[in-house]
Amino acid sequence: MNKISKIIALSVLILALIGISYFLYNKWLESKMGFVSFENAIEQEINGKKYIENKEVRLKFAIPDGWEINKDKIGLSMHSSNFIPFTEDSFFIPKEGCWIEIYTEQQKEGSNYDLNYSYLKDKIASNYCSRYQNSEQKICEIGKISGLDGIRENNFENEGENQGFFTSFSIPYNNTVYSFYSYFFGKDKDYCLEEFNNFLTTVNIKK
C-alpha cells in the first residue's frame, strides 16, 4: 500500500470513528432526555417534617402534613387525605381536598430535545407576563423558587358546575425543566391554594 492509499485509509477510519462516536453520543443523550423517574426518590423525616429528595435532579421538597404520595416513572403526585375527585375521568381535579403534581424533564438547550426549555427561558427573560398586568385575573407572573427564576401560569375555568383554576410553576435550569402543578376546584380550593404556596417555599434545587 503506497503512502497516498494509507492516508486515504486512515482518513476513512477517522471519519468512521467520528461517525460512530457521534451516533453513540446521540444514543446516550437520548437515553438521558425526557421525564425523570421518582420511583427511587428518597423519603426522609427531618424535625418531624417529611421530605422527598430526587438526587438525580438535585430536587428536594416537603410533603404537606398527612398527605399521601404516589411515585412513578414520570413524576410524583400527592394529595390530602380527604381528597375526592370531581369525576372518575378527571381524577386529579378535586371536588374535595387538594392535589399537587411534580415533574422534572431533562432537555438539551438548542437541540432536538429542547421541547420547551428555551421557550420558558425566553418567556421569563422577556417579562412575558407584563402583557397581562391589567387583567382582572392573574394569568401569569414571574417569580423565584430556591433562588431560581420561574414562571407561574394560571388557567381559569369560570363556567360550569366546578369553577376554579389550574396552576403551574415551571423553572428552566441546568437543562432541566422543573414543573409543579395544582388544581384549585371544589369546596377546599382556597385552602389548597394556601397549601400549594406553602409547598413551593419548601422546594430546594441544589445549584
C-alpha positions as CSV (number, residue, x, y, z in Angstrom):
1,M,0.0,0.0,0.0
2,N,1.5,3.3,-1.1
3,K,1.6,6.5,1.0
4,I,-1.5,8.0,-0.6
5,S,-3.5,4.9,-0.1
6,K,-2.5,4.8,3.6
7,I,-3.6,8.4,4.0
8,I,-6.9,7.7,2.4
9,A,-7.5,4.6,4.5
10,L,-6.6,6.5,7.7
11,S,-8.9,9.3,6.8
12,V,-11.8,6.9,6.2
13,L,-11.1,5.2,9.5
14,I,-11.0,8.6,11.3
15,L,-14.3,9.6,9.7
16,A,-15.9,6.3,10.6
17,L,-14.8,6.7,14.2
18,I,-16.2,10.2,14.3
19,G,-19.5,9.0,12.9
20,I,-19.7,6.1,15.4
21,S,-18.8,8.4,18.3
22,Y,-21.5,10.9,17.2
23,F,-24.0,8.1,16.9
24,L,-23.2,6.7,20.4
25,Y,-23.2,10.2,21.9
26,N,-26.7,10.9,20.5
27,K,-27.9,7.5,21.8
28,W,-26.5,8.3,25.2
29,L,-28.1,11.8,25.1
30,E,-31.4,10.3,24.0
31,S,-31.3,7.9,27.0
32,K,-30.9,10.9,29.4
33,M,-33.7,13.0,27.9
34,G,-37.3,13.1,29.0
35,F,-39.2,12.8,32.3
36,V,-37.1,11.7,35.3
37,S,-38.4,8.9,37.4
38,F,-39.4,9.4,41.0
39,E,-39.6,5.7,41.8
40,N,-36.3,5.7,43.7
41,A,-36.8,9.1,45.3
42,I,-35.8,9.1,48.9
43,E,-38.3,9.8,51.7
44,Q,-36.8,11.2,54.9
45,E,-38.0,12.9,58.1
46,I,-36.3,16.0,59.5
47,N,-37.5,17.6,62.7
48,G,-40.9,15.9,62.4
49,K,-41.4,17.0,58.8
50,K,-41.4,14.6,55.8
51,Y,-39.3,15.3,52.7
52,I,-38.8,13.8,49.3
53,E,-35.4,14.0,47.6
54,N,-34.7,13.1,44.0
55,K,-30.9,13.1,43.8
56,E,-30.8,12.7,40.0
57,V,-32.1,16.2,39.5
58,R,-31.0,17.6,42.9
59,L,-34.5,18.3,44.0
60,K,-35.9,18.2,47.5
61,F,-39.3,19.3,48.9
62,A,-41.6,18.8,51.9
63,I,-44.7,16.7,51.9
64,P,-47.7,18.6,53.5
65,D,-48.7,17.0,56.8
66,G,-50.9,14.0,56.5
67,W,-50.7,13.9,52.7
68,E,-50.4,10.7,50.6
69,I,-47.8,10.4,47.8
70,N,-47.6,8.3,44.6
71,K,-44.2,7.9,43.0
72,D,-43.9,6.7,39.4
73,K,-41.7,6.7,36.3
74,I,-42.5,10.2,35.1
75,G,-43.1,12.2,38.3
76,L,-44.8,12.3,41.7
77,S,-48.2,13.2,42.8
78,M,-49.6,13.8,46.3
79,H,-52.9,14.6,47.8
80,S,-54.6,15.4,51.1
81,S,-56.2,12.5,53.0
82,N,-59.7,13.9,52.3
83,F,-59.2,14.1,48.6
84,I,-62.3,13.2,46.5
85,P,-62.1,13.6,42.7
86,F,-64.7,15.7,40.9
87,T,-65.3,12.9,38.4
88,E,-63.7,9.5,37.7
89,D,-62.3,10.8,34.4
90,S,-60.8,13.8,36.0
91,F,-59.3,12.0,38.9
92,F,-56.8,14.8,39.8
93,I,-59.4,17.6,39.8
94,P,-60.7,17.9,43.4
95,K,-64.3,18.0,44.5
96,E,-62.9,18.0,48.0
97,G,-59.3,18.1,49.2
98,C,-56.1,19.1,47.4
99,W,-53.8,17.6,44.8
100,I,-50.2,18.6,43.7
101,E,-48.0,17.1,40.9
102,I,-44.2,17.4,40.4
103,Y,-42.4,16.6,37.2
104,T,-38.8,17.1,36.1
105,E,-37.9,16.8,32.4
106,Q,-34.3,16.7,31.2
107,Q,-33.9,18.6,27.9
108,K,-30.9,19.9,26.0
109,E,-30.9,23.6,25.2
110,G,-30.7,24.3,21.5
111,S,-31.1,20.6,20.4
112,N,-33.9,18.5,19.1
113,Y,-34.6,17.6,22.7
114,D,-35.3,21.2,23.6
115,L,-39.1,20.9,23.9
116,N,-39.9,24.0,26.0
117,Y,-36.7,24.7,27.9
118,S,-35.6,27.7,25.7
119,Y,-39.2,28.8,25.3
120,L,-39.6,29.1,29.1
121,K,-36.3,30.9,29.5
122,D,-37.4,33.4,26.8
123,K,-40.7,34.0,28.5
124,I,-39.0,34.7,31.8
125,A,-36.3,36.9,30.2
126,S,-38.8,38.9,28.1
127,N,-41.1,39.6,31.1
128,Y,-43.8,37.9,29.1
129,C,-46.3,38.2,32.0
130,S,-46.3,42.0,31.8
131,R,-48.8,41.9,28.9
132,Y,-51.4,40.6,31.4
133,Q,-50.7,43.1,34.2
134,N,-54.1,44.9,33.7
135,S,-56.1,41.7,33.6
136,E,-58.7,41.1,36.3
137,Q,-57.4,37.6,36.8
138,K,-53.7,36.9,37.3
139,I,-52.9,34.9,34.2
140,C,-49.2,34.6,34.9
141,E,-46.4,36.0,36.9
142,I,-42.6,35.7,37.2
143,G,-41.3,34.5,40.5
144,K,-38.5,32.6,42.2
145,I,-38.2,29.2,43.8
146,S,-35.0,28.2,45.6
147,G,-33.4,31.4,44.2
148,L,-34.2,30.4,40.6
149,D,-36.4,32.4,38.2
150,G,-39.6,30.6,37.1
151,I,-42.9,31.4,35.6
152,R,-46.3,30.7,37.2
153,E,-49.3,30.4,34.8
154,N,-52.9,30.1,35.6
155,N,-55.8,28.7,33.5
156,F,-59.2,29.8,34.8
157,E,-62.4,27.8,34.4
158,N,-65.3,30.2,35.0
159,E,-68.2,28.2,33.6
160,G,-69.9,25.0,34.6
161,E,-70.5,23.3,37.9
162,N,-67.0,23.1,39.2
163,Q,-65.3,26.6,38.8
164,G,-61.7,27.2,39.7
165,F,-58.3,27.2,38.0
166,F,-55.3,25.2,37.2
167,T,-51.8,26.5,38.0
168,S,-48.3,25.6,37.1
169,F,-44.9,26.9,38.2
170,S,-42.0,26.0,35.8
171,I,-38.3,26.6,36.2
172,P,-35.8,26.0,33.4
173,Y,-32.4,25.4,35.0
174,N,-29.3,23.4,34.0
175,N,-31.1,21.7,31.0
176,T,-33.9,20.5,33.2
177,V,-37.5,21.8,33.4
178,Y,-38.9,21.6,37.0
179,S,-42.7,21.8,37.0
180,F,-45.1,22.0,39.8
181,Y,-48.9,21.7,39.2
182,S,-52.0,22.1,41.3
183,Y,-55.8,22.4,40.7
184,F,-58.0,24.7,42.8
185,F,-61.6,23.5,42.5
186,G,-64.2,22.3,44.9
187,K,-65.0,23.4,48.4
188,D,-61.4,23.5,49.6
189,K,-59.9,25.5,46.8
190,D,-58.9,28.5,48.9
191,Y,-57.2,26.2,51.5
192,C,-55.5,24.3,48.7
193,L,-54.1,27.5,47.2
194,E,-52.6,28.3,50.5
195,E,-51.2,24.8,50.8
196,F,-49.6,25.0,47.3
197,N,-48.0,28.3,48.0
198,N,-46.6,26.9,51.3
199,F,-45.3,23.9,49.5
200,L,-43.4,26.0,47.0
201,T,-41.5,27.6,49.8
202,T,-40.1,24.2,50.8
203,V,-38.7,23.4,47.3
204,N,-34.9,23.3,47.1
205,I,-33.0,22.8,43.9
206,K,-29.3,22.4,44.6
207,K,-27.0,24.5,42.4
